[in-house]
Amino acid sequence: MELTDGKYQIQGLNVEEIADTFGTPLYVYDADKIQAQYDRLKAAFSGEHVKIKYACKSLSNLSVLKLLKKMGSELDCVSIQEVKLGLTAGFTPSQILYTPNCVSFQEIEEAVKLGVTINLDNISLLEQFGNTFNHTVPVCIRLNPHIMAGGNKKISTGHADSKFGISIYQMAHIERVVKTYNIQVEGLHMHTGSDILDAEVFLRGAEILFDAARHFNDLRFIDFGSGFKVAYKENDITTDIEDLGEKLTAAFKEFCKSYGKPLEMWFEPGKFLVSEAGVFLTRTNVVKTTPATVFAGVDSGLNHLIRPMMYDAYHEILNVSKTAGTKRVYTVVGYICETDTFGLDRPMHEIKEGDILAFKNAGAYAFSMASNYNSRLRPAEVLVYQGQAHLVREREEFEDLLKHQVALDFK
Ligand SMILES: *Cc1c(COP(=O)(O)O)cnc(C)c1O
């Protein structure tokens, strides 16, 4: 979204007009921005054996999945439903990596039947897997290297208390299980969580994976997960993807030489690909002055964008309807009967009731975490592709709330 001639635009389309055409609240995604991020990642990791597995939990709209497929991306799925969405979008089973945690063995069997790559993060599941499939179905193992990503424990998955992965200290146990059942280990995986600040943390994790990899002879790939940080605020520190690309590629090449064959290098970016491509458009219902502050209350809430409340995430908020003049300080809140503060003390161009407020970085973990809380309806989604705005998800209707409910008749 750019400010051109006093109007916010996406690919030359006026954002306010998009809001008028499709209504609010509305998620809008810019396909060009997704493409630019994809290209940047491809350029940073330019080796021929690099695979990008888009982490579709960040934004799982079918049209977005199809767009990423067209770009050449593959897919990382964390549930059997995401696997089925991926297949529906046209990904082949071999392009899909299934990385569940704490799921039933039945779900894993279902994924095996669908033919996708299986990534296990629990020794007891590995045992059951070996017991059921022996050598017939290859598997990837998710390791916990016990490094801490960023500073936020809520989004870090690699630390000691984390439920994710099999601890690197359980290597001997993994090896026994693999040997006992003659399991074919085709990949090793780590994903230390969102918001990796520098290449050094990543490289430390990589070195741990390389050491682990020497325990297995038939690897096909090493999956470095994701955690690439993007800017939410001006001057935010972000992952220097080019620097990381250069250093990790060099380390990987070195490792492959000593391993004796070239392996594939996999990544699973979610946020990096789609976060900045999304804006969330809301309309101001009320401007409310209290003794303490001025609230701008919009036609949405934590039911549509929970990241500020759940992760203390900062989303920049802009008044799309007024882009000049003096700024005043607002606290932007939602209409849910909870404290759902989107932004505290934000200097913004003067807000009038009816103005469109846009939330930036609303591509990742935004719509995909939306709910029907307060019996509110989920918003529509629009994808701007080749200069045109396409509706890619209809706004929910009241009937959707009744669907699957069984209303008893009390005589
Ligand atoms: C969520 C997730 C990702 C994506 O993380 P981002 O921070 O959005 O890039 C990658 N891999 C796995 C296994 C995940 O659970």
The ligand as an SDF file (V2000), in Angstrom:
LIG
                    3D

 15 15  0  0  0  0  0  0  0  0999 V2000
    4.3840  -21.5050   11.6810 C   0  0  0  0  0  0  0  0  0  0  0  0
    5.4350  -22.3180   11.0760 C   0  0  0  0  0  0  0  0  0  0  0  0
    6.2800  -21.7930   10.0930 C   0  0  0  0  0  0  0  0  0  0  0  0
    6.2020  -20.3600    9.6150 C   0  0  0  0  0  0  0  0  0  0  0  0
    6.7180  -19.4210   10.5050 O   0  0  0  0  0  0  0  0  0  0  0  0
    6.7960  -17.8770   10.0930 P   0  0  0  0  0  0  0  0  0  0  0  0
    7.3250  -17.1820   11.2690 O   0  0  0  0  0  0  0  0  0  0  0  0
    5.4250  -17.4350    9.7320 O   0  0  0  0  0  0  0  0  0  0  0  0
    7.6810  -17.7730    8.9000 O   0  0  0  0  0  0  0  0  0  0  0  0
    7.2110  -22.6420    9.5370 C   0  0  0  0  0  0  0  0  0  0  0  0
    7.3190  -23.9350    9.9230 N   0  0  0  0  0  0  0  0  0  0  0  0
    6.5290  -24.4720   10.8620 C   0  0  0  0  0  0  0  0  0  0  0  0
    6.6870  -25.8860   11.2390 C   0  0  0  0  0  0  0  0  0  0  0  0
    5.5760  -23.6900   11.4790 C   0  0  0  0  0  0  0  0  0  0  0  0
    4.7930  -24.2240   12.4320 O   0  0  0  0  0  0  0  0  0  0  0  0
  1  2  1  0
  2  3  1  0
  2 14  2  0
  3  4  1  0
  3 10  2  0
  4  5  1  0
  5  6  1  0
  6  7  2  0
  6  8  1  0
  6  9  1  0
 10 11  1  0
 11 12  2  0
 12 13  1  0
 12 14  1  0
 14 15  1  0
M  END
$$$$
